[in-house]
Amino acid sequence: MSQLLNQHRSNRKLSTLIENRTTYNAEYAELNIYETHAFAEQVSLTFNFPIIASMLTGKKVMHIEGLDSFDFYPGESVVMPTNKEMVIDFPLATESSPTQCLALGIDALKIEEVVEQFNHQVAIENENNNWNLDQNASHHLNNEAVNHLIERLTYTFTNNNKSKDVLLNLMIQELIVRLLQTKAKSLILNDTEHIFSDTRIGTVIKFIKDNLTNKDLTVDILAQKAYMSTSHFHKQFKNTLGISPIDYINSEKIKFAKKLIQDCSDSRMCEIAFKAGFNNTSYFNRQFKKMELMTPQQFKKSIEF
């Protein structure tokens, strides 16, 4: 990302120290890069189109109606509906260390088009999977797929290329789908009001949670619970939540294993792996490192006082 910012700085004009704005345009979207070089508070921003804002450098404190105030750091994103105000503080911005953020605005009709396609793809027989990017703002923490897309979008926006609009169109469609999957996953997995409990995917999620340590939990069994063929179930699960059934099961088992490591500090890792539903320790170690970017032993050391 630093190379992209260097490319941007070589082209932009600095006209103000507070939220200096540079805009790059495309057919269905515009990219705004904001830079603040001085301490500031209560700076208001509103857009007349939906945006996804992503931090590049520094720190902001965000005040958005419907959300508790929160610190906004690089790697995080905020999805904002049309005409929704964000009020921003810049506690750390200086001339030598500016706070930088991008705001990607997307044509509302393009969003509707992709949403319609997405809902058609994830529809399960008579179930009404009507996902949308609605009027509520949302804060996303370190979504790797979204962050990677934003970096590619920024590179394409800030570099002249004959295929620029075609490439951006494809990436914007993927970004909308990723955000829809993130929302669907969040709502289904945190379904405290049991809105989705009698839908097929909701039923499967509940079954996984109730049988998490079952070592015979397979995609075939989950497909039977959803009354679908294995291949159709796998496709619908991944289309809806953006993650395969096995990866979801393993991520839940790793969460449980982390809790066991914290609560049962004297247990050996092979015992933790078995209690968390893994058949062998080496597979447990590989999955743990894949998801947590550290081994179980390193995690254990990190929480020891």
C-alpha positions as CSV (number, residue, x, y, z in Angstrom):
1,M,0.0,0.0,0.0
2,S,2.9,2.4,0.6
3,Q,3.9,2.2,-3.1
4,L,0.3,3.1,-4.0
5,L,0.4,6.1,-1.7
6,N,3.7,7.2,-3.2
7,Q,2.0,7.1,-6.7
8,H,-0.9,9.1,-5.3
9,R,1.3,11.7,-3.6
10,S,3.2,12.3,-6.8
11,N,0.0,13.4,-8.5
12,R,-2.1,15.1,-5.8
13,K,-2.3,18.7,-4.9
14,L,-2.3,19.7,-1.2
15,S,-4.7,22.6,-0.6
16,T,-5.7,22.1,3.0
17,L,-4.3,20.4,6.1
18,I,-7.6,19.0,7.2
19,E,-9.2,16.3,4.9
20,N,-7.4,17.3,1.8
21,R,-9.3,15.4,-0.9
22,T,-8.1,13.9,-4.2
23,T,-10.7,12.3,-6.5
24,Y,-10.2,9.6,-9.1
25,N,-13.2,8.8,-11.4
26,A,-14.5,5.7,-13.1
27,E,-17.7,4.6,-14.9
28,Y,-19.5,3.2,-11.8
29,A,-17.5,4.6,-9.0
30,E,-15.2,7.3,-7.7
31,L,-12.2,7.0,-5.3
32,N,-11.6,9.8,-2.8
33,I,-8.3,9.8,-0.9
34,Y,-8.3,12.1,2.2
35,E,-5.2,13.3,4.0
36,T,-5.2,15.2,7.3
37,H,-1.9,16.8,8.5
38,A,-3.0,18.4,11.7
39,F,-4.9,17.7,14.9
40,A,-8.7,18.2,14.3
41,E,-12.0,17.3,15.9
42,Q,-15.7,17.1,14.9
43,V,-15.0,17.1,11.1
44,S,-18.2,16.2,9.3
45,L,-18.4,14.2,6.1
46,T,-21.5,13.2,4.1
47,F,-21.8,11.6,0.7
48,N,-24.7,11.5,-1.7
49,F,-23.9,8.0,-2.7
50,P,-23.1,4.8,-0.8
51,I,-19.4,4.5,0.2
52,I,-16.9,2.1,1.8
53,A,-14.3,4.0,3.8
54,S,-11.0,2.3,4.6
55,M,-8.1,3.5,6.7
56,L,-4.7,3.7,5.1
57,T,-2.4,5.3,7.8
58,G,-2.9,6.8,11.2
59,K,-6.0,6.8,13.5
60,K,-9.4,8.4,13.5
61,V,-12.2,8.4,16.1
62,M,-15.5,7.9,14.3
63,H,-18.9,9.1,15.5
64,I,-21.7,7.6,13.4
65,E,-25.4,7.5,14.4
66,G,-26.4,3.9,15.2
67,L,-22.9,2.9,16.3
68,D,-20.9,3.5,19.4
69,S,-17.9,5.8,18.8
70,F,-14.9,3.8,17.8
71,D,-11.2,4.1,16.9
72,F,-10.6,3.5,13.2
73,Y,-7.3,2.0,12.2
74,P,-5.6,0.7,9.0
75,G,-7.0,-2.6,7.8
76,E,-10.5,-1.6,8.9
77,S,-13.5,-0.5,6.8
78,V,-16.8,1.3,7.3
79,V,-19.8,0.9,5.0
80,M,-21.9,4.1,4.8
81,P,-25.3,4.5,3.1
82,T,-26.2,7.6,1.1
83,N,-26.4,10.9,3.0
84,K,-25.3,9.3,6.3
85,E,-23.1,11.7,8.3
86,M,-19.8,10.7,9.9
87,V,-18.2,13.0,12.4
88,I,-14.4,12.5,12.7
89,D,-11.7,13.3,15.2
90,F,-8.0,13.2,14.3
91,P,-6.1,12.9,17.5
92,L,-2.7,11.8,16.1
93,A,-2.4,13.6,12.7
94,T,0.7,15.8,12.2
95,E,2.4,17.3,9.2
96,S,5.1,14.6,9.2
97,S,2.7,11.7,10.0
98,P,-0.7,12.4,8.3
99,T,-3.8,10.4,8.7
100,Q,-4.9,9.0,5.4
101,C,-8.2,7.3,4.4
102,L,-10.0,6.4,1.2
103,A,-13.7,6.6,0.5
104,L,-14.9,4.5,-2.4
105,G,-18.2,5.7,-3.8
106,I,-20.3,3.2,-5.8
107,D,-23.2,3.9,-8.1
108,A,-26.4,2.9,-6.3
109,L,-27.8,1.3,-9.4
110,K,-24.7,-0.9,-9.7
111,I,-25.2,-2.0,-6.2
112,E,-28.8,-2.9,-6.9
113,E,-27.8,-4.9,-10.0
114,V,-25.2,-6.9,-8.1
115,V,-27.5,-7.4,-5.1
116,E,-30.1,-8.9,-7.3
117,Q,-27.6,-11.3,-8.9
118,F,-26.3,-12.2,-5.4
119,N,-29.8,-13.0,-4.0
120,H,-30.5,-15.1,-7.1
121,Q,-27.4,-17.1,-6.6
122,V,-27.9,-17.8,-2.8
123,A,-31.6,-18.4,-3.0
124,I,-32.5,-21.8,-1.6
125,E,-35.7,-23.1,-3.1
126,N,-38.6,-21.2,-1.3
127,E,-36.4,-19.4,1.3
128,N,-36.3,-15.6,1.0
129,N,-32.6,-14.7,1.2
130,N,-33.1,-11.0,0.5
131,W,-29.7,-9.6,1.5
132,N,-29.0,-5.9,0.9
133,L,-26.6,-3.1,1.9
134,D,-29.3,-1.3,3.8
135,Q,-29.5,2.1,5.6
136,N,-27.4,1.1,8.5
137,A,-23.7,1.9,8.7
138,S,-21.4,-1.0,9.6
139,H,-17.8,-1.3,10.9
140,H,-15.6,-4.2,9.5
141,L,-12.4,-5.3,11.3
142,N,-9.6,-6.7,9.2
143,N,-11.5,-8.5,6.5
144,E,-8.6,-9.9,4.4
145,A,-10.6,-10.4,1.2
146,V,-12.1,-6.8,1.4
147,N,-8.7,-5.3,2.2
148,H,-7.0,-7.1,-0.7
149,L,-9.8,-5.9,-3.1
150,I,-9.5,-2.3,-1.9
151,E,-5.7,-2.3,-2.5
152,R,-6.3,-3.6,-6.1
153,L,-9.0,-1.0,-6.7
154,T,-6.7,1.8,-5.4
155,Y,-3.9,0.6,-7.7
156,T,-6.2,0.5,-10.7
157,F,-7.8,3.9,-10.0
158,T,-4.4,5.7,-9.6
159,N,-2.8,4.2,-12.6
160,N,-3.8,4.9,-16.2
161,N,-4.7,1.8,-18.1
162,K,-6.8,1.2,-21.2
163,S,-8.8,-1.5,-19.5
164,K,-9.3,0.6,-16.3
165,D,-13.1,0.8,-16.4
166,V,-13.5,-2.9,-17.3
167,L,-11.2,-4.0,-14.4
168,L,-12.8,-1.6,-11.9
169,N,-16.3,-2.8,-12.8
170,L,-15.3,-6.4,-12.1
171,M,-13.6,-5.6,-8.8
172,I,-16.5,-3.4,-7.7
173,Q,-18.9,-6.3,-8.3
174,E,-16.7,-8.6,-6.3
175,L,-16.4,-6.0,-3.5
176,I,-20.2,-5.7,-3.2
177,V,-20.6,-9.5,-3.1
178,R,-17.9,-9.8,-0.4
179,L,-19.7,-7.2,1.7
180,L,-23.0,-8.9,1.2
181,Q,-21.4,-12.2,2.3
182,T,-19.9,-10.6,5.3
183,K,-23.3,-9.2,6.3
184,A,-25.1,-12.5,5.7
185,K,-22.5,-14.4,7.7
186,S,-22.7,-11.9,10.6
187,L,-26.5,-12.0,10.8
188,I,-26.8,-15.8,10.5
189,L,-23.9,-16.6,12.9
190,N,-25.0,-14.1,15.5
191,D,-28.8,-14.9,15.2
192,T,-29.7,-14.1,18.8
193,E,-33.4,-13.6,17.8
194,H,-33.5,-16.9,15.9
195,I,-34.7,-15.1,12.7
196,F,-32.9,-17.7,10.6
197,S,-33.3,-20.8,12.8
198,D,-35.9,-22.4,10.5
199,T,-34.0,-21.7,7.3
200,R,-31.8,-24.4,5.9
201,I,-28.5,-22.6,6.4
202,G,-29.6,-21.4,9.8
203,T,-30.5,-25.0,10.8
204,V,-27.1,-26.2,9.6
205,I,-25.3,-23.5,11.6
206,K,-27.2,-24.5,14.8
207,F,-26.4,-28.1,14.2
208,I,-22.7,-27.3,13.8
209,K,-22.7,-25.3,17.1
210,D,-24.5,-28.1,18.9
211,N,-22.2,-30.8,17.6
212,L,-18.9,-28.9,17.3
213,T,-16.7,-31.5,19.0
214,N,-18.1,-34.4,17.0
215,K,-15.2,-35.8,15.1
216,D,-17.5,-37.3,12.5
217,L,-19.0,-33.9,11.5
218,T,-18.8,-34.0,7.7
219,V,-20.2,-32.0,4.7
220,D,-22.3,-35.0,3.8
221,I,-24.0,-35.0,7.1
222,L,-24.6,-31.2,6.9
223,A,-26.0,-31.6,3.4
224,Q,-28.5,-34.2,4.7
225,K,-29.6,-31.7,7.4
226,A,-30.2,-29.1,4.7
227,Y,-32.0,-31.7,2.5
228,M,-29.6,-31.0,-0.4
229,S,-27.1,-32.9,-2.4
230,T,-23.5,-32.5,-1.1
231,S,-22.3,-30.5,-4.1
232,H,-25.4,-28.2,-4.1
233,F,-25.1,-27.6,-0.3
234,H,-21.4,-26.8,-0.5
235,K,-22.0,-24.3,-3.3
236,Q,-24.9,-22.6,-1.5
237,F,-23.1,-22.4,1.8
238,K,-20.0,-20.8,0.3
239,N,-22.0,-18.5,-1.9
240,T,-24.0,-17.2,1.0
241,L,-21.3,-16.9,3.7
242,G,-18.2,-16.6,1.6
243,I,-16.5,-19.5,3.4
244,S,-16.7,-23.3,2.8
245,P,-18.5,-25.5,5.3
246,I,-15.2,-27.2,6.4
247,D,-13.4,-23.9,6.8
248,Y,-16.3,-22.6,8.9
249,I,-16.3,-25.8,11.1
250,N,-12.5,-25.5,11.6
251,S,-12.7,-21.8,12.5
252,E,-15.4,-22.6,15.1
253,K,-13.3,-25.4,16.5
254,I,-10.2,-23.2,16.7
255,K,-12.2,-20.6,18.6
256,F,-13.2,-23.3,21.1
257,A,-9.6,-24.5,21.3
258,K,-8.4,-21.0,22.1
259,K,-10.9,-20.9,25.0
260,L,-9.7,-24.3,26.2
261,I,-6.1,-23.1,26.1
262,Q,-7.1,-20.1,28.2
263,D,-9.2,-22.1,30.7
264,C,-7.1,-25.3,30.9
265,S,-3.6,-24.0,31.0
266,D,-2.2,-27.3,32.3
267,S,-3.6,-29.4,29.5
268,R,-1.3,-30.7,26.7
269,M,-2.0,-29.6,23.2
270,C,-2.9,-33.1,22.1
271,E,-5.7,-33.1,24.7
272,I,-6.8,-29.6,23.6
273,A,-7.0,-30.8,20.0
274,F,-9.0,-33.8,20.9
275,K,-11.5,-31.9,23.1
276,A,-12.0,-29.3,20.3
277,G,-13.0,-32.1,17.9
278,F,-9.8,-32.7,15.9
279,N,-8.7,-36.2,15.0
280,N,-5.0,-35.5,15.1
281,T,-2.7,-32.9,16.5
282,S,-0.8,-32.1,13.3
283,Y,-4.0,-31.2,11.5
284,F,-5.0,-29.1,14.5
285,N,-1.7,-27.3,14.5
286,R,-1.9,-26.5,10.7
287,Q,-5.4,-25.2,11.0
288,F,-4.6,-23.1,14.1
289,K,-1.6,-21.5,12.4
290,K,-3.6,-20.9,9.2
291,M,-6.3,-19.0,11.0
292,E,-4.4,-17.4,13.9
293,L,-1.0,-16.8,12.1
294,M,0.7,-18.5,15.1
295,T,1.0,-22.0,16.5
296,P,-1.1,-23.1,19.5
297,Q,2.0,-23.0,21.7
298,Q,2.8,-19.5,20.6
299,F,-0.8,-18.5,21.4
300,K,-0.5,-20.1,24.9
301,K,2.7,-18.1,25.5
302,S,1.1,-14.9,24.4
303,I,-1.6,-15.1,27.1
304,E,0.7,-16.2,29.9
305,F,1.5,-13.6,32.5
